[in-house]
Amino acid sequence: IGQEVEVYLYLDPKGRLTASKLLPKIKVGEIGRAEIVNITKHGVFVDIGAERGAFMPFKEVREKNTLKHGTKIFIKLYRDKSNRIAATMNVDEDFKKIAQDASKSKKGDTVIGVVYNLIKQGALLFTQENYLAFLHNDEITHPIKIGDEIEARIIFIRKDGKINVSMRKVKEKAISTDAEKILAFLQNRNGQIPYSDNTSP
């Protein structure tokens, strides 16, 4: 009695104010990467390191059909109308504010980034260097989803400090892999391939 301790306050399922010495890794207003611990008919719960997970309603969820238990995604914490702590995957504008200028990086450098949004043209990544990266559909080598950690190669440095990246290997390294694929295709078709210079791309 009388000892001063630092605690995290939250409302339990019955609406009671509850204190825990287990402090969250992400604070309200901050962006962090959190693991999905439960998916309900109303939304998703993510682990923020506290006693109780943060709830994310489906209106704040992206690509909900691809999210699975255990997937780590970028979120931002906020307080909802009931003053409860909630999470959102809508972090694009926040990333623009905290992103570092990639103009000092070099074309050909390798970066590792996490997919935080999928758009019609491709995927948006936030890298370990705090760069914003765009991965065009033509540069994707296999299916990806939000939360995936991807190793990619810088192919263009934009004037706004962002980068364009590719999952493809440079031509010199990719040629052997491509040759193996073509040879295997030929072998499976008794040495014939149904394509020519006149075939539609």
N, C-alpha and C positions, 0 to 999 in steps of 0.2 A: 504494500500500500504506500502510495506516495511516489513510487518510481515512475519516471517519465519514459514512455516508449513511443516509437514511431509506428503508426498503423495505417492500414488502407481501409477506408470506409466504403461500404456498399450496401444495397438493399437486398435482403434475402428473398426467396420466393413468396414469403408472406408479407413482404413490404417492411420488414423490421430493419432498422439501421444496425448494421453489423460491422465489427472491427476485426481485422486480421493482421498479424505481424508478417504475413507473406505478402510482400510488396510487388506490384505489377511491374513488368519490364517496359511497358508502354504507358505513357500518361495521356490524359485527355488533350487533344490537339496535336498529338505526335503521330508520326508514321512508324510502323514497325512490321516485322514479319512474324506472323502468328500461325500456329497449327490448328487446323479444323479438328475439333474433338467431338462434335455431335451435329447431325443434320436432322431437323424436325420439319414438320409440315408448314411451319411459319417462318423458318429461317435457319441460321447456322450459328453455332457457338464456337468461339475461337479461344485458345489458351493464351492469355496475356501474362501468365506467370503468377497470377493471384489465386486466392482460394476458389473463386468462382470465375468461370469463363465469361467473356463478353458476348452479348447477343448481337447478331447482325441480321436484320430483317431482309427478306428476299428482295425488297425494292433497292437494297444497297448491295446486292450480290450480282456479280458478273459471271456469265457462263455457268449458271448453277447446275446444269446437267452434267458438267464435266468435273465438278468438285467432289472430292472424296474424303472420307475420314483419314486424317494423317497428312493431307496436303498442306504445305506451308504457303501462305499468301501474304501479300502486302495489304495492310489495313490502316485506317486512321480511326482513332477513338474520338467520340463526341458524346454530348449529353442529349438525350431525346426530350420530347415534350414532358415526360414524367420525371425528368431529372435523373434518369437511369443512364449508366454508361453503356454506350452502344458502339458498334463498329460499322465501317463502310469500306467498300473496295474502290470507291470513287476518289482516287488519289492523284489523278493526272495533274491538276493545277498545283497541288502541293509539291509534287516532284519537280515541276518547272521552277519553283521558288528555291529549292534546295540543291538542284543539280549543279555539278561543277562543269566548267567550260572544258571541252575536250580538244580544243584547238592545238594543244601542245602534244597530243598523241600523234602516232604515225600510222599511215595506211599500211595494213598488213599486220599490225599489232593484234594480239589475241586478248579478248576480254571475256569475263564471265558475268552473265547477267540473269536476272529473274524476270520472267514474263509477268507483267502486271495488267496488261490489257490486250485484247485481240480486236483488231479493226478489219474492215473489208480488205484493205491493201496488205495487211500483214500483222506483225506483233510489235508491241512496245515493251522494251526492256529497261530495267534499272540495274546498272553494273556495279561491281565491287568498288570501282573508282568513283562512284556517284555520277556517272555519265548517263544521259538519256540516249537510248539507242533504238533505231528502227530496223526491223527485220522484214524485208519485203517477202511476199509469198514466193517469188521466184528464187529466193535464196534459202528457202526452208527445205531441208533434205528428208525430214520425216515428220509425222504429225506431232504437234505440240499443243499444250494447254496452259492456262493461267496457273502460275505457281512453279512451272518447270524452270530449272536452272540450266542455262545453255552456255556452252563455250562457242564463241563466234569470232570471226575475223573482221577487222575494220576495213571496209572497202571505200568509204567516202567520209570526209570530215566536212560538215556543213558550216556555213558562215555564222549560224546562230549558236555554234558551240556544241551541237548535237552530232551524233555519228550514225552512219548507215553500216550495218554489219551483215555478214553472210555466214551460214553454216557450211557452205561448200568449201572444199579444199582448193588451193590454188591449182591452176591447170596442170602444172608440172607434176604435182602430187596426185591429182585426181585421175590422170590419164591411165594409170595402171588399173585402178579400181574400175573405171569405165570399160576398159578393154576386157576385164574378167567378166563383167556383166554381159557384154555383147557376146563373148565366146560361149558363156553358159546358155544364153538365149538361143544361139545357133545350134548348140549341141542338143538342146531339148526339142528342136524342130527339124532334126535330121539335116542340119547344115543350110537350111533356107531361112531367110528373114523377109517378112512381107512389107519392107519399106524401101523407098528409093528417093532420089533427088526431087521427085514430083509429089511425094507424100506431104500432106498437110502437117505443119508443125504441131 
